[in-house]
């Protein structure tokens, strides 16, 4: 036989039940949006690569030696007579080699910049994921 509960007990039990359901919904929603271990490993790799690229570009070796050397090698030389000979195929090939050097350096710099940006974005996502996991533990 069910005996009626006083209102305060009934209210407390319904409130506790609603809070429990709310926590379950939040937990389920967080679990749906949480990244898997593969994604976390990929993001961690991007962060490491971006950090390494930043450290490399800020290092004294890069600033004092590598960057000036690569820039001097990547100077685009105009196609024109050189050393007293007028062999157009030879000059044209030299011009293309010089152009390729410029493209290689610009591609290298763009790649290093891209790695830094990807690392920063991945770090933001990892912080969000850490927040979700912290919230799940609580």
C-alpha positions in Angstrom: 0.0 0.0 0.0 1.4 3.4 -1.0 1.3 6.0 1.6 1.4 9.5 0.4 4.7 11.4 1.1 4.8 14.8 2.5 5.3 17.4 -0.1 8.8 18.4 0.9 10.0 14.8 0.6 8.3 14.4 -2.8 9.8 17.7 -4.0 13.3 16.7 -2.8 13.0 13.3 -4.5 11.8 14.8 -7.8 14.5 17.4 -7.7 17.2 14.8 -7.1 15.8 12.7 -9.9 15.8 15.7 -12.3 19.4 16.6 -11.3 20.5 13.1 -11.9 18.9 13.0 -15.4 20.4 16.4 -16.2 23.9 15.2 -15.3 23.3 12.1 -17.5 22.3 14.2 -20.4 25.3 16.5 -20.0 27.6 13.5 -19.7 26.1 11.9 -22.8 26.4 15.1 -24.8 30.0 15.5 -23.7 30.8 11.9 -24.6 29.4 12.5 -28.1 31.6 15.5 -28.8 34.8 14.2 -27.2 37.6 13.3 -29.5 39.0 9.8 -29.7 42.5 8.8 -28.8 43.6 8.9 -32.4 42.4 12.4 -32.8 44.1 13.5 -29.6 47.4 11.9 -30.7 47.1 13.7 -34.1 46.4 17.0 -32.3 49.3 16.4 -29.9 51.6 15.8 -32.9 50.5 19.0 -34.5 51.2 20.9 -31.3 54.7 19.4 -31.1 55.4 20.1 -34.7 54.2 23.7 -34.4 56.2 24.2 -31.2 59.3 22.8 -32.8 58.9 25.0 -35.9 58.5 28.1 -33.7 61.6 27.2 -31.7 63.6 26.5 -34.9 62.6 29.8 -36.5 63.4 31.7 -33.2 66.8 30.0 -32.8 70.1 31.8 -33.3 71.3 29.2 -35.8 68.3 29.9 -38.0 68.6 33.7 -37.7 72.3 33.9 -38.0 73.2 31.1 -40.5 70.4 29.2 -42.2 68.0 32.0 -43.1 70.6 34.2 -44.7 72.1 31.3 -46.6 68.8 30.1 -48.0 67.8 33.6 -49.0 71.1 34.2 -50.8 70.7 30.9 -52.6 67.1 31.7 -53.5 67.9 35.0 -55.3 66.1 35.0 -58.6 68.5 35.8 -61.4 67.2 37.3 -64.6 67.6 35.4 -67.9 70.3 37.2 -69.8 73.8 36.8 -71.2 76.2 35.4 -68.7 80.0 35.0 -68.8 80.2 36.0 -72.5 78.1 33.2 -74.0 74.7 33.5 -75.6 73.3 30.0 -75.4 69.7 30.6 -74.8 68.9 27.0 -73.7 71.6 27.2 -71.1 70.5 30.6 -69.8 66.9 29.5 -69.8 67.8 26.4 -67.7 69.8 28.5 -65.3 66.9 30.9 -65.0 64.5 28.1 -64.2 66.8 26.6 -61.6 67.0 30.0 -59.9 63.2 30.3 -60.0 62.9 26.8 -58.4 65.2 27.9 -55.6 62.9 30.8 -54.9 59.8 28.6 -54.9 61.5 26.1 -52.6 62.4 28.7 -50.0 59.0 30.3 -50.2 57.3 26.9 -49.8 59.6 26.0 -46.9 58.7 29.3 -45.1 55.0 28.8 -45.8 55.1 25.3 -44.5 56.8 26.3 -41.3 54.3 29.1 -40.8 51.4 26.6 -41.5 52.8 24.2 -39.0 52.9 26.9 -36.4 49.3 27.9 -37.1 48.1 24.2 -37.1 49.9 23.8 -33.8 48.2 26.8 -32.2 44.7 25.6 -33.4 45.4 22.0 -32.2 46.5 23.4 -28.8 43.2 25.2 -28.5 41.2 22.0 -29.3 43.3 20.0 -26.9 42.5 22.5 -24.1 38.8 22.2 -24.9 39.1 18.4 -24.8 40.9 18.6 -21.5 38.1 20.8 -20.1 35.5 18.2 -21.3 37.4 15.4 -19.7 37.8 17.3 -16.4 34.1 18.0 -16.4 33.4 14.3 -17.0 35.5 13.4 -13.9 33.6 15.8 -11.7 
